[in-house]
């Protein structure tokens, strides 16, 4: 059984088919579609105009009393901010002044503590001064001669002293022993070396006065020599004992 041959499609028929498809897919501009487009365009234009007027010309439509109230509020806010700035500046100045005062008080307290440590013998000291050396080959030097030397150095302005490895302070005492001299319970032996901090020339002059340490040392067969130096070190330290009976007196504010 045979089937009849189909008639081939011509190019003209193909063009007509594509034209029908384009007409079917194209939007139809009816009256309702056109009216909707016009309304949408008008609404968009109105929204854009309103936003622009509100952002750029927001104050033009206000009444005079409303503008005056807005300006008054702005002035009040400015004054309030100015007061806050002044308060902060005052607080900053007070903090800076207080910090400076506290730093100055701390510095003064540290200086006072250092000075008390030197006087009490609990802190080392360094400065200009002399080294007094008393040789005693005949073991004729007694505790009184060393005490006189210390007293004369104090009178000449010595600020810190030590004899051998023993710090000399206000309550230092001297006593004779069979082999030398006891200084606050510690025995020292010749040659006796006293290191003193102060004005070097004044301290050296005090050791050379007539009838003083140098003359007394020669009289007993000893010899005293003074070495002037631009820097000596007093590093013998004492431990502070807690007073058994003495107590500080509380201060009262006037």
C-alpha positions in Angstrom: 0.0 0.0 0.0 1.4 3.3 -1.0 0.8 6.8 0.6 0.3 9.8 -1.5 3.2 12.3 -1.5 2.6 15.5 0.5 2.8 18.9 -1.2 6.0 20.7 -0.2 5.5 24.0 1.8 6.4 27.0 -0.1 8.4 30.1 1.3 5.3 32.2 0.9 3.3 30.0 3.3 6.1 30.2 5.9 6.1 34.0 5.9 2.4 34.1 6.5 2.8 31.7 9.4 5.4 33.9 11.1 3.2 37.0 10.6 0.3 35.4 12.4 2.6 34.5 15.3 3.9 38.1 15.7 0.4 39.5 15.7 -0.7 37.0 18.3 2.3 37.9 20.7 2.1 41.7 20.3 0.3 43.6 23.2 -3.1 44.9 22.4 -3.5 48.6 23.3 -7.1 48.8 24.5 -8.7 51.8 26.1 -8.4 50.2 29.5 -4.7 49.5 29.1 -4.0 53.1 28.0 -5.9 54.5 31.0 -4.0 52.3 33.4 -0.7 53.5 31.9 -1.7 57.2 32.2 -2.7 56.8 35.9 0.5 55.0 36.8 2.6 57.8 35.1 0.6 60.5 36.9 1.0 58.8 40.2 4.8 58.4 39.8 5.2 62.1 38.8 3.1 63.2 41.8 5.2 61.1 44.2 8.5 62.4 42.8 7.2 66.0 43.1 6.0 65.6 46.7 9.3 64.1 47.8 11.3 66.9 46.1 9.1 69.6 47.7 9.4 68.0 51.1 13.2 67.6 51.0 14.1 70.9 49.4 11.2 73.3 50.2 10.1 71.8 53.5 10.1 75.2 55.3 8.5 77.3 52.5 4.9 76.3 53.3 5.2 76.8 57.1 3.6 79.8 58.9 5.6 82.5 60.4 4.9 81.4 64.0 5.9 77.9 63.1 9.2 79.1 61.7 9.8 81.2 64.8 9.2 78.2 67.0 11.6 76.1 65.0 14.3 78.8 65.1 13.8 79.1 68.9 14.2 75.4 69.3 17.4 75.5 67.3 18.7 78.3 69.4 17.9 76.4 72.6 19.6 73.3 71.3 22.7 75.4 70.5 22.7 77.0 73.9 22.3 73.6 75.6 25.2 72.1 73.5 27.3 75.1 74.3 26.7 74.6 78.1 27.6 70.9 77.7 30.8 71.9 76.0 31.7 74.4 78.7 30.9 71.8 81.4 33.1 69.2 79.7 36.0 71.8 79.4 35.7 72.6 83.1 35.7 68.9 84.0 38.8 68.4 81.8 40.6 71.3 83.5 39.7 70.0 86.9 41.0 66.5 86.0 44.2 67.9 84.6 44.7 70.1 87.7 44.0 67.2 90.0 46.3 64.9 88.0 49.0 67.5 88.2 48.4 68.0 91.9 48.5 64.3 92.6 51.7 63.9 90.6 53.3 66.8 92.4 52.2 65.4 95.8 53.5 62.0 94.9 56.8 63.5 93.8 57.1 65.5 97.0 56.2 62.4 99.1 58.9 60.4 97.3 61.5 63.1 97.9 60.6 63.2 101.5 60.7 59.4 101.7 64.2 59.3 100.1 65.4 62.0 102.5 64.1 60.1 105.5 65.6 56.9 104.2 69.0 58.6 104.1 68.7 60.1 107.6 67.4 56.8 109.0 70.2 54.8 107.3 67.7 52.6 105.4 68.6 53.9 101.9 72.0 54.3 100.2 73.4 57.7 99.3 76.0 59.1 97.0 77.5 62.6 96.5 80.5 64.7 97.1 82.4 64.2 100.3 85.5 62.8 102.0 87.1 59.6 103.1 88.8 59.9 106.5 91.3 57.2 107.3 92.8 56.8 110.8 95.6 54.4 111.1 96.4 53.1 114.6 99.5 50.9 114.6 99.8 51.2 118.4 96.1 50.5 119.1 95.9 53.7 121.0 92.7 55.2 119.3 89.7 55.0 121.6 86.0 55.2 121.0 85.9 58.9 122.1 88.2 59.9 119.2 85.9 58.3 116.6 82.9 59.9 118.3 84.6 63.3 118.2 85.3 62.8 114.5 81.7 61.9 113.8 80.4 64.9 115.8 82.7 67.3 114.0 81.6 65.9 110.6 78.0 66.4 111.6 78.7 70.0 112.7 80.4 70.6 109.3 77.2 69.5 107.5 77.7 65.8 106.8 74.4 64.3 105.5 75.3 60.6 105.5 78.2 58.7 107.1 79.4 55.2 107.6 82.5 53.8 109.4 83.7 50.6 107.9 80.6 48.7 107.1 78.4 50.3 109.8 76.0 53.1 109.0 76.1 56.1 111.3 72.8 57.6 112.3 71.4 59.7 115.2 71.4 56.8 117.7 74.8 55.3 116.8 76.9 54.7 119.9 80.7 53.9 120.4 82.4 51.7 123.0 85.9 50.4 123.5 86.7 46.7 123.0 89.9 44.8 123.5 90.7 44.7 119.8 89.2 47.9 118.6 86.0 49.9 118.9 82.4 48.7 119.0 80.0 50.8 116.8 76.4 50.1 117.9 77.4 46.6 118.7 79.5 45.9 115.7 83.3 45.8 116.2 85.5 47.7 113.8 89.2 47.5 113.7 92.0 49.8 112.5 92.5 51.4 110.1 89.2 53.2 110.8 87.7 54.5 107.6 84.9 57.0 107.8 83.0 58.0 104.6 81.0 61.2 104.8 78.8 63.0 102.2 78.6 66.7 102.2 80.5 69.8 101.1 83.9 68.2 100.6 86.1 71.2 101.4 84.1 72.1 104.5 84.3 68.5 105.8 88.0 68.4 105.1 88.6 71.7 106.8 86.7 70.5 109.9 89.2 67.6 110.3 92.2 70.0 110.2 91.1 72.5 112.9 93.6 73.0 115.8 93.0 70.5 118.5 90.7 68.5 116.2 90.7 64.9 114.9 94.0 65.2 113.0 95.9 66.7 115.9 94.4 64.3 118.5 95.3 61.3 116.3 98.9 62.4 116.0 99.1 63.0 119.8 98.2 59.3 120.5 100.6 57.9 117.8 98.0 57.5 115.1 97.7 59.3 111.7 94.6 60.8 110.1 94.4 61.4 106.3 91.6 63.1 104.4 90.8 62.2 100.8 88.6 64.8 99.1 86.4 63.3 96.3 83.7 64.5 94.0 81.7 61.4 94.6 81.6 59.0 97.5 79.0 56.2 98.3 77.5 55.5 101.6 75.8 52.1 101.1 75.9 50.5 104.6 72.2 50.0 105.6 70.3 49.6 108.8 67.1 47.6 109.4 64.3 49.6 111.0 63.0 48.1 114.2 59.4 48.6 115.2 59.3 50.9 118.3 58.2 49.0 121.4 56.7 52.0 123.3 56.6 55.0 121.1 53.5 55.6 119.0 52.8 58.4 116.5 50.5 61.2 117.7 47.5 61.6 115.4 47.3 65.0 113.7 44.2 67.1 114.0 42.9 69.3 111.2 42.5 73.0 112.2 
